[in-house]
Amino acid sequence: MSAPPAEACRRAREWLSASRDGEAPDDAAARAHLAACGPCATWAVALDAITARTRVRVAEAAPDVVSPALAAWWDRAAAAPERQALVARVLLGLAGATAIVLSALVVTGVVPGLAGPDGHLGWELASFEAALGLGFCFAAADPQRYGRALLPVAAAAGLLTLHPLLRDLSRAAVDPLTEASHVPTLVGLAALLLLVDAARRRGALRLAAEQREVHA
């Protein structure tokens, strides 16, 4: 005895749904019913349309734009302290060489005006400035060894030099030759501050890189 039409449609549609999912073997009777039954054929077309719209496909991998941007930012951040340290070392070298040359001019008497009214005291100050200039040269050549150690001495010399310089400027009693000897000390102090700050920034970046590797 054949199944009622409603039962035949139900079985054919269940088979078709399972067949679309790859869960049912071939059923010639169900296929024949779908071909002969208009409502079931319409239902099959609607099922295929719904399946096509709701099918989940693996999305293609999106291009990674964040990692290159972070890498570029990190390279720029890492290069900044190096550039700052290079500028500081150049300034230190120039300040040191200038201080040594000016001190030599005082000691040798080539430019007597640089020694001031008291020649003996001027020579002693010139000797100190020559020693400080030599320290600047050492710090420029080996910043890690001499830079931070020389900073307190240069800071004291710079502050003690700045006071009479400002006093002379306020009194409009400026002797260009005399005041020129103060410039290397002040420039060297500024360069040492830049050098120490570059080392601090370099250390902060190194610590951040280590933390990033730990969390990666």
Secondary structure, 3 states (H helix, E strand, C coil): CCCCHHHHHHHHHHHHHHHHCCCCCCCHHHHHHHHHCHHHHHHHHHHHHHHHHHCCCCCCCCCCCHHHHHHHHHHHHHHHHHHHHHHHHHHHHHHHHHHHHHHHHHHHCCCHHHHCCCHHHHHHHHHHHHHHHHHHHHHHHCHHHHHHHHHHHHHHHHHHHHHHHHHHHHCCCCCHHHHHCCHHHHHHHHHHHHHHHHHHHHHHHHHHHHHHHHHC
